Amino acid sequence: MTTAGTPTGTTSVPDPTPGASGPSHAAPASPGPLAGVRVLELAGIGPGPFAAMLLGDLGADVVRVERPGGPGLGIDPARDVTNRNKRSVVLDLKAPDGPARVLDLAARADVLIEGFRPGVAERLGVGPGACHARNPRLVYGRMTGWGQDGPLAPRAGHDVSYIAVTGALGMIGDPGRPPAVPANLLGDYAGGSLYLVVGVLAALHHARATGTGQVVDAAVVDGTAHLTSMIHGMLAAGAWQDRRGANLLDGGCPYYGTYETADGRHMAVGALEPAFYAEFLRLLELDGLESAHADPARWDDLRDRVAARFKSRTRAEWTARFDGSDACVAPVLTLREAPDHPQLAARATFTEHAGLTQPAPAPRFSATPTAVRTGPALPGAHTGEVARDWDVPALLPAPPTPSASAHPRTTPKGTQ
């Protein structure tokens, strides 16, 4: 696998040891538009850590408060890319002094992110009321699946549960088969993390203008539902059928979907506009189908002929055939293949850092470039740094108390 060097709008900051502690972790050296912003992340899994990673990618000084034993993600912390560009301390919120240490950090933060079930942060003593009493300017970001209120607010759930009730999951997949699960990208990250970050940045702007912080209630159900806004508009206008595989953008249209190739791989087709559709037919060498573009009654026949053509050659052959065209056709790549795609390699969409190939920070900035500055933060690896840089000496363990055995008694001369 090859990856390009430094993307335009990013910088390269070497860090050979994942989770290593050193000068590269200090906030003043952080590139990016959020340099100087302090973010306190109360460790969890899913959308909260990804949101904090995104803020870290943008240059914020992110301190992740780990619970003893970790959050239970089940992968090696040295390979958890969502904890890059962060520093880590370990605090037990159930210990007598745990909440006080978190409040000390919150007093010095601009943003706090937590993903507990509603009411848990309050019971632990680190809810919005306690934090705002110490720091009225604090932006308190809350990330949940169901939201802070409503009948399901206290119930457990995961990405697939949340997107199911929004109508989004029901749109994905082939008709006559169960809905296809889009990993946890649609709910956790698109409907969750990204909306939390947008909310946090808007609230941060308000706090800097007014001196007043606030709570940002980001729920996966809200964000995912919001993502379907255009579809709801089409539904209201009669331009969308409320069922899978019957619409222009859900695979129901034969020139917007995926097709299997001779080698069992796939090609993606998005030839929506007439000019792109004409180019698509030309390169497929299919005649007599020009008018089928606007005739849904002919779509089944069109789909069968397109599918048969794609089955006649391999993915590599079709990729070469469509290369340089405006037919809107692309190979469907795996995660391991993606970094070597010519366009992604040219833009350095993926980068390698500390031995890990991973997506580079996005988006790009012309004046304040971003970077993968540090590898995944190992739990508790930066306690000393954070105590110093955030001026919270109470994070440091108390020095050992001298004992009598540490000072052996000497025998006066002449008494032996």
Secondary structure, 3 states (H helix, E strand, C coil): CCCCCCCCCECCCCCCCCCCCCHHHCHHHCCCCCCCCEEEEECCCCHHHHHHHHHHHCCCEEEEEECCCCCCCCCCHHHCHHHCCEEEEECCCCCCCHHHHHHHHHCCCCEEEECCCCCHHHHHCCCHHHHHHHCCCCEEEEEECCCCCCCCCCCCCCHHHHHHHHCCHHHCCCCCCCCCCCCCHHHHHHHHHHHHHHHHHHHHHHHHHHCCCEEEEEEHHHHHHHHCHHHHHHHHCCCCCCCCCCCCCCCCCCCEEEEECCCCCEEEEECCCHHHHHHHHHHHCCCCCHHHHHCHHHHHHHHHHHHHHHCCCCHHHHHHHHCCCCCCEEECCCCCCHHHCHHHHHHCCEEEECCEEEECCCCCCCCCCECCCCCCCCCCCCHHHHHHHCCCHHHCCCCCCCCHHHCCCCCCCCCC
